[in-house]
Amino acid sequence: MKSNVDIHVVLSTFEDMDDFHDDPDEASERLNFILHAIYDAADEDIETSRLEQILHHAWESWQQDAHLLEIEDDELLDWVDHALATWDDESNEESPE
């Protein structure tokens, strides 16, 4: 269930982005935009582990991405929609740490 996931535990901070981005504050805001978009778009009855895996995947995909600050909101939202629509638990065996 979506309500079992505390999105605030997953959100990034300046320190998380400092080693990878020239503007770590903005990079953190962008990553948090993605994480919130995933959480907001997820069905209320999504399995907790599935939502945690998708959030983990987003973190791993975007935290070090040098182009994060260059991508428009609508493109990020398209990525979120695609990730939620095509997520396959069997082929994404990543476990959140």
C-alpha positions in Angstrom: 0.0 0.0 0.0 1.2 3.5 -0.9 0.4 4.7 2.6 3.1 2.4 4.0 5.8 4.4 2.2 7.2 7.5 3.8 8.3 9.6 0.9 10.3 11.9 3.2 12.7 9.1 4.0 13.6 8.8 0.3 14.0 12.5 -0.6 17.5 13.8 -1.4 19.4 16.6 0.2 22.1 19.0 -0.9 24.8 16.7 0.5 23.5 13.7 -1.6 24.1 15.7 -4.7 27.2 17.7 -3.9 29.8 15.4 -5.4 27.9 15.1 -8.7 26.4 18.4 -9.6 27.6 22.0 -9.9 24.3 23.2 -8.3 23.5 20.5 -5.7 20.5 22.5 -4.3 18.8 22.6 -7.7 19.8 19.0 -8.4 18.3 17.9 -5.2 15.1 19.7 -6.0 14.9 18.0 -9.4 15.4 14.5 -8.0 12.8 15.3 -5.3 10.5 16.4 -8.1 10.9 13.0 -9.7 10.4 11.1 -6.4 7.3 13.1 -5.5 5.9 12.6 -9.0 6.3 8.8 -8.7 4.7 8.7 -5.3 1.8 11.0 -6.4 1.1 9.0 -9.6 1.3 5.6 -8.0 -2.0 3.8 -7.3 -3.1 3.9 -3.7 -3.1 0.1 -3.6 0.4 -0.4 -5.1 2.4 -3.0 -3.3 4.8 -1.4 -0.8 7.8 -3.2 -2.1 7.0 -2.4 -5.7 6.8 1.4 -4.9 10.0 1.2 -2.9 11.8 -0.5 -5.8 10.6 2.1 -8.3 11.7 4.9 -6.0 15.0 3.2 -5.5 15.4 2.8 -9.3 14.6 6.5 -9.8 17.2 7.5 -7.2 19.9 5.3 -8.8 19.0 6.5 -12.3 19.0 10.2 -11.6 21.2 11.0 -8.6 24.4 11.1 -10.6 23.0 12.0 -14.0 24.9 15.0 -15.3 21.9 16.1 -17.4 19.4 16.2 -14.5 19.3 20.0 -14.5 18.8 20.3 -18.2 15.7 18.1 -18.5 12.3 19.8 -18.6 9.6 18.9 -16.1 7.3 17.4 -18.8 10.1 15.0 -19.9 10.7 13.9 -16.3 7.0 13.3 -15.9 7.0 11.2 -19.1 9.9 9.2 -17.6 7.8 8.7 -14.4 4.7 7.6 -16.3 6.8 5.2 -18.3 8.5 3.8 -15.2 5.2 3.2 -13.5 3.5 1.7 -16.6 6.3 -0.7 -17.5 7.8 -1.7 -14.2 8.3 -5.4 -14.1 9.1 -6.7 -10.6 10.7 -9.9 -12.0 13.2 -8.1 -14.2 14.0 -5.4 -11.6 15.2 -7.4 -8.7 16.9 -4.4 -7.1 16.4 -4.2 -3.4 16.3 -0.9 -1.7 19.0 -0.6 0.9 
